[in-house]
Each structure stands twice: as C-alpha cells, then as structure tokens.
Amino acid sequence: MPLPTGTTRPISLLLSTALAAVTLTGCTLLELAGDCEGTEERVKEMAALDILDSRPAGATVARGFEKVDVGCWADSGDVTVYANRTYAFPGTQAEVAAYYRTAAVRDGWNPDPEALPDDLSFARENMVLQIVFLTAESLAEDGHGSRPDLTTGAGYSINIDSFV
C-alpha cells in the first residue's frame, strides 16, 4: 500500500537537504561522528600539568575558579582536550608576562614563533599554551558578570589546548 504523498514529501525533502548539506560542506559521516569518546586519560593528564599551578608571588586562584576547568569538545570532526586555570593578580600584566615567559620555558614550553610580540603563546608536543588577560567585557561574555578582583591588577587565565 503506497504512503500518502503528504507523509513522504517531508521525509524526502529532509533526506535530500541532508545529502546536499553533506555534499556541499565536504563532511563525511565519519567526521560528523568524531567526539570525545576515549579522551578521559588525556583529560586527566591535562588537568595535572604543572604550569596550571605555577603562578607569580601574590597571584591567587580566583573565587569561583577553584578547580581546573578541564574537558573535551568536538566540532566538525575536530576534537580538542582543554585545561584552564584563572588567577587574580594585584600586580601588572608586564609582571605576569615576565613570570610566564620564564616559567613556561623552564617547564618545557617553547615560545610560539608565529605569535605576535605581545602574545603569551607557547607550544609543546601537540599542545598550545596561552596566557590571556581578562577584561570586564570578556568576563561578561563568559557569564561571569562584574569581577573587580579579576579586572583590577592583572586577572588572567592559563589556557591549554591539545588537539586529539
């Protein structure tokens, strides 16, 4: 018994749209299936990296950021494991930069040769380390509201990404 046209038309339209999207974007079903399965050990390794606990004298773990933010995300077949730590520092950004330029190299990180002179970006194996200074705008975008403890002095985060 044939299905009524009203039922098959939406299904046919949906299938043809999905096929066109896959063809036009170059995505394959295998790429779309990429996820964070099997990255648990790598996530644990990232959380334990020494540089995340390294900080200049006077820097404190920021309120609300007591734990290392660690996890995995997948986007369009790319899988990234990450670890982030946020600190409040009463000094200047220049003091933070000087500290991490030394501490990162001592910990085996190499300055990123493609980074701009003011960027604090380092690489090691298949990981990228960045020191990012926080602003009221970036905190608001991330849903952390007004945080004078992170926007006076030099609030910053240590961000590490590892591409799986």
Helices and strands as residue ranges (DSSP letters): H 5-25, H 29-32, H 40-47, G 50-52, E 60-61, E 69-75, E 78-88, H 93-106, E 110-111, E 120-124, E 127-133, H 136-141, H 148-151, E 156-163
